[in-house]
Amino acid sequence: MAQGRSRSNNLVVPQARQALEQLKMEAARELGVTIPQDGYMGSYTSRETGSLGGYITKRLVQQAEQQLSGSGRTL
């Protein structure tokens, strides 16, 4: 990220940060994408980061659908 820029993707529920980080790590592991210790993914291709983001979105939608259907089961 360029210096002097602020993050524009602020969480609506800041307490969810840890759960989202865990979801990101699980998704990366399942897709075979290694996330560096420092979290900087600037050397990754758009395909790698896009597949990770898409997979995370898919999982979040599945969880929301399950909650809305009343099953209450989480992934």
N, C-alpha and C positions, 0 to 999 in steps of 0.2 A: 504494500500500500504506500502511496506517495506520502511524504512527510507533510504535515500541516493539514491533512484532510481528516475530517471526522467521519466516523462510521455512520452510514445512512440507514443501516438495517438494525435499528434498535428493537429489542424485544418488547413486546407488549406486556409480558409477564416476566420480569427479570429473574424471578426464582426458577424459571424453566431452563436457564442457561446450562446447568449441569446435565439435565435430562437430554437436551439437544446435543451436547458434546458427546454423551454416551451413545446416542443414536448415530451420530456421525462416525464414531469409531467403529461401531458394529457394522454399519453399512460399508465403510472402507474395507474392513476385514473380509466381509462377504464378497465384495467386488474385487478384492486383491489389490487395492490401492493403499500404499503405505503413506501415512501422514507423518511428516517430520516432527521431531520433538518440539521445535520452536513454532510449529503451526503454520509456517510460511509455505504457501503452495504456489508461489509465483513461477516456479520452474515446471509446473505440470501443464499438460495440454488442456485445451478447452474440452476435449472429449472426456478426459479423466475427471475433471472437476464437474463437468456437466452430468456425467453418468452418476456421480456421487450425489449431486444435488437432486437429480431426478428420482433416484432411488429413495432418498430421504423423504422427498415430497410424497412419493407413492406410499411409503410406510405411514406417514402422518395422516394421509387421506384414509387409509385403511383403518387406522385407529379411530378416527373421527366417525367413520361410518359405523363401526362396531358400537361406539358409545351411543350414537343416535338411534341405532336399532334396538338398544336396550340390553345387548348381550353383556356389556361391561368387560368383556375379555380384552386385554391388551396384548400386543405383540411382544 
